Amino acid sequence: MIAVTDYLISRPLRPFFKFFVFLASISTFGLFSGMAQGQVTPSDVDATVNTANETVEDPNLAENVGGEADSLGLQRPVELGELPFTTTFLLNSRMVRTSNYLKSEQSALIDQSLVYELGGTVNLSVSEMTLFGHQVNPSLSLTHMRFFNRKLADILDFETQIAAFSLAVPINETLTFTPGLDYNRLISPGGNEHKFHGTGASFNIVKMIPHGEKGMFIVVGGGKFNWSNGDAILNPDGSYTIPTEDILFPGLPVRTEDEQDRWDAIFNLSYMYNIEGGIIISPSIGVMSSNFVVNRNDGRHDYTYSAGVTVSKTFFEALNVGIFGNYTWKDINDVGRANLIQEYENFDYGLMLGYSKSF
């Protein structure tokens, strides 16, 4: 059976697809090597003494240097074979101009901000592994991201850390089922203040549909249950609950306990097309339904819709440069309105840079 990424090896979309996968969307640098080789230093060479064309061998040479020593005291490298996993390092950055950073429907709070994002991810994956007679592709990723809003830095400057494990199960050449677990937390810059942490159990199904020689549709559907603990600042769409409500509605009780436990359902449709010069254009549309299950939010349903486009180009098979634009809007039900959750519209656009390396 051929994995989805293997299916794209010979296609011109492969570099951009790698960038896409490890962002969210994305070829080669890592932390380990597939072959180990000993190095000969001057002190190692001195271990062998040559006198009148006779060689006196140091019996500890092989142990000191590693590998096997010949009659000249030089080491012959020993191949250890390839490691059973692939390590990928990803560095990505975005400069985003947003029309409604607080995601508010009230004009007094609509703020056009410039936001800087910088993140790094290390991913360990096994390309071929058999579990209960089925081919699976386990993967572990560690991500750290920094978000900086120049205008609102006092209250909206924070970092996130995510540890995620997934187990991709290829059903056929173009269809993959992936369950996963993740842990995430929100901290102040430098980690002095722990604001929020949560865990999640998820699954998604990805369908790749080739379209001609240069295009491909990508259909993603899935669900996730979230357990969270913290001050309930963030809604699942990234809007900010406490700062907005405390300022606008001082009579509303402050949320001293977390109310973000919920299950989400998502659907996303995107298209990747390779135009002239290796430039990839990728429009997409998506919807997320968030269904809350605890405290005052029990029975609340949010629906977040998005439509956007990304144009990017990969250089040297590792550096991805692109521009993007994305429009989102949110609808809520009566329970959300009773809790003063706000509907909103927002448009983001900006520049993105990504660098990935695998080994």
Stockholm file with secondary structure:
# STOCKHOLM 1.0

chainA/1-359         MIAVTDYLISRPLRPFFKFFVFLASISTFGLFSGMAQGQVTPSDVDATVNTANETVEDPNLAENVGGEADSLGLQRPVELGELPFTTTFLLNSRMVRTSNYLKSEQSALIDQSLVYELGGTVNLSVSEMTLFGHQVNPSLSLTHMRFFNRKLADILDFETQIAAFSLAVPINETLTFTPGLDYNRLISPGGNEHKFHGTGASFNIVKMIPHGEKGMFIVVGGGKFNWSNGDAILNPDGSYTIPTEDILFPGLPVRTEDEQDRWDAIFNLSYMYNIEGGIIISPSIGVMSSNFVVNRNDGRHDYTYSAGVTVSKTFFEALNVGIFGNYTWKDINDVGRANLIQEYENFDYGLMLGYSKSF
#=GR chainA/1-359 SS CCCHHHHTTTSTTHHHHHHHHHHCCCCCCCSCCSCCCCCCCHHHHTTSEEETTEEECCTTHHHHHCSEECTTSCEECCCCCCCSSEEEEEEEEEEEEESCTTCCSSGGGCCCEEEEEEEEEEEEECSCEEETTEEEEEEEEEEEEEEEESTTHHHHCEEEEEEEEEEEEECSSSEEEEEEEEEEEEECGGGSSEEEEEEEEEEEEEEEEEETTTEEEEEEEEEEEEEEEECCCBCTTSCBHHHHHHHHCTTSCCCCSCCCCEEEEEEEEEEEEECGGGEEEEEEEEEEEEEECSGGGTTCEEEEEEEEEEEEEEETTTEEEEEEEEEEEEEECHHHHHTTCCCEEEEEEEEEEEEEEEC
#=GC SS_cons         CCCHHHHTTTSTTHHHHHHHHHHCCCCCCCSCCSCCCCCCCHHHHTTSEEETTEEECCTTHHHHHCSEECTTSCEECCCCCCCSSEEEEEEEEEEEEESCTTCCSSGGGCCCEEEEEEEEEEEEECSCEEETTEEEEEEEEEEEEEEEESTTHHHHCEEEEEEEEEEEEECSSSEEEEEEEEEEEEECGGGSSEEEEEEEEEEEEEEEEEETTTEEEEEEEEEEEEEEEECCCBCTTSCBHHHHHHHHCTTSCCCCSCCCCEEEEEEEEEEEEECGGGEEEEEEEEEEEEEECSGGGTTCEEEEEEEEEEEEEEETTTEEEEEEEEEEEEEECHHHHHTTCCCEEEEEEEEEEEEEEEC
//
